[in-house]
Amino acid sequence: MLGNKEVTWFPSYGAEIRGGTANCAVIVSDELIGSPIVTNPDILIVMNEASLKKFQARLRQKGLLIFDSSLIKDPELRTDIDIVGVPATEISHSIGNAKSANMVLLGAFIAKTRLLEKNYVFDALDSTVPDRRKKSIGVNKNALIEGMKFIEDKKG
């Protein structure tokens, strides 16, 4: 929204408390969004094997799959999609915060797709994180940068 895009998100929390999968559909568009429902996403970011098994088939042909290769070892992957494995959990451990793997993957997404600008994401963190969690902003920004570096280093 900070970049003048239309945005919607639609989270789905099922039995994740008992080991199931949780997911969130996010739409970013230059045009008005008619529905938050996404059946066949263009991009899929996956953090665990259960989610990969459940959602990979829904990714559209020639779509982009980004997954945490630290946790998902030897996955069965489609051949008709662009695949980027990112050792997000390893990277988050190396920067001192194991809970920031999701931000590492977001950084990889930013670097790979260029659909979001880093500055907008940083500004969003600064303006939306509640006061009690402000100390996590620096860690999250660092994780974003490390995810972006991982992709940029692969290109070089």
C-alpha positions in Angstrom: 0.0 0.0 0.0 2.9 2.3 0.7 3.9 1.9 -2.9 0.4 2.8 -4.2 -0.6 -0.8 -4.9 -3.9 -2.4 -4.2 -3.3 -5.1 -1.5 -5.4 -7.8 0.1 -4.6 -10.7 2.3 -6.7 -13.7 3.4 -5.2 -15.9 6.2 -6.3 -19.4 6.8 -5.6 -21.0 10.2 -6.8 -24.5 10.5 -5.3 -27.3 12.6 -1.8 -25.7 12.6 -1.8 -25.9 16.4 -1.9 -29.6 16.1 0.8 -29.8 13.4 -1.3 -28.9 10.3 -0.6 -26.1 7.8 -1.4 -22.5 7.9 -1.5 -20.3 4.9 -2.1 -16.7 3.8 -3.1 -15.6 0.3 -1.7 -12.1 -0.5 -2.6 -10.2 -3.6 -0.6 -7.1 -4.8 -2.0 -5.4 -7.8 -2.0 -2.2 -9.8 -5.7 -2.6 -10.3 -8.7 -2.9 -8.0 -8.9 -6.4 -6.5 -12.2 -8.2 -6.9 -11.7 -11.0 -4.4 -9.1 -12.1 -1.9 -9.5 -15.7 -2.9 -6.5 -17.2 -4.7 -6.8 -20.7 -6.2 -3.7 -20.8 -8.4 -1.1 -18.4 -7.1 1.7 -17.0 -9.3 4.1 -17.3 -6.4 4.3 -19.7 -3.5 6.5 -19.3 -0.4 6.8 -22.5 1.6 8.4 -22.9 5.1 7.8 -26.6 5.7 7.4 -30.0 4.0 3.7 -30.4 4.9 2.9 -27.0 3.3 4.9 -27.9 0.2 3.0 -31.2 -0.2 -0.4 -29.5 0.3 0.1 -26.3 -1.8 2.7 -27.0 -4.6 0.0 -28.5 -6.9 -2.0 -25.3 -6.8 0.9 -23.1 -8.1 0.2 -22.1 -11.6 2.4 -23.5 -14.4 5.6 -21.3 -14.8 5.0 -19.9 -11.3 7.6 -19.3 -8.7 8.2 -21.5 -5.7 10.5 -20.2 -2.9 11.1 -22.7 -0.1 13.1 -23.1 3.1 15.8 -25.6 2.0 17.1 -25.8 5.6 13.9 -27.7 6.6 12.8 -29.2 3.3 15.3 -31.8 2.2 15.1 -33.6 -1.1 11.6 -32.5 -1.9 9.6 -33.8 -4.9 9.4 -30.7 -7.1 7.5 -30.0 -10.2 9.4 -29.4 -13.4 7.1 -26.7 -14.9 7.9 -24.0 -12.3 10.8 -21.7 -11.3 12.2 -23.1 -8.0 14.4 -21.2 -5.5 15.6 -23.0 -2.4 16.7 -20.7 0.4 18.3 -22.0 3.6 16.2 -19.5 5.5 16.4 -21.3 8.9 20.2 -21.6 8.6 20.5 -18.0 7.7 18.2 -16.9 10.6 20.3 -18.9 13.0 23.5 -17.4 11.7 22.2 -13.9 12.4 21.1 -14.8 15.9 17.4 -15.1 15.6 15.9 -18.5 14.7 12.4 -17.0 14.5 13.3 -14.7 11.5 13.3 -17.4 8.8 10.1 -16.0 7.4 11.7 -12.6 7.0 14.7 -14.2 5.2 12.2 -15.8 2.8 10.5 -12.4 2.3 13.9 -10.9 1.5 14.5 -13.6 -1.0 11.1 -12.9 -2.6 11.9 -9.2 -2.8 15.2 -9.8 -4.5 13.9 -12.5 -6.9 10.7 -10.7 -8.0 11.3 -7.0 -7.5 7.5 -6.8 -6.8 8.1 -4.9 -3.6 10.7 -2.2 -2.7 12.8 -2.9 0.3 12.2 0.7 1.6 8.5 0.2 1.6 8.8 -3.0 3.6 11.2 -1.3 6.1 8.7 1.6 6.4 5.9 -0.8 7.0 7.8 -2.5 9.8 8.6 0.8 11.4 5.0 2.0 11.3 3.1 -1.2 12.1 5.1 -3.0 14.8 3.7 -2.3 18.2 5.9 -0.6 20.8 6.3 -3.8 22.9 8.0 -5.4 19.8 10.1 -2.5 18.5 13.3 -4.2 19.4 12.5 -6.9 16.8 12.5 -4.4 13.9 16.3 -4.4 13.5 16.5 -8.2 13.6 13.7 -8.4 11.0 15.4 -5.8 8.7 18.6 -7.7 9.0 16.9 -11.0 8.1 15.3 -9.3 5.0 18.7 -8.0 3.9 20.3 -11.5 4.3 17.5 -13.1 2.3 18.0 -10.5 -0.5 21.8 -11.0 -0.3 21.3 -14.8 -0.7 19.5 -14.3 -4.0 21.8 -11.6 -5.3 24.9 -13.7 -4.5 23.3 -16.6 -6.5 22.9 -14.3 -9.5 26.5 -13.1 -9.3 
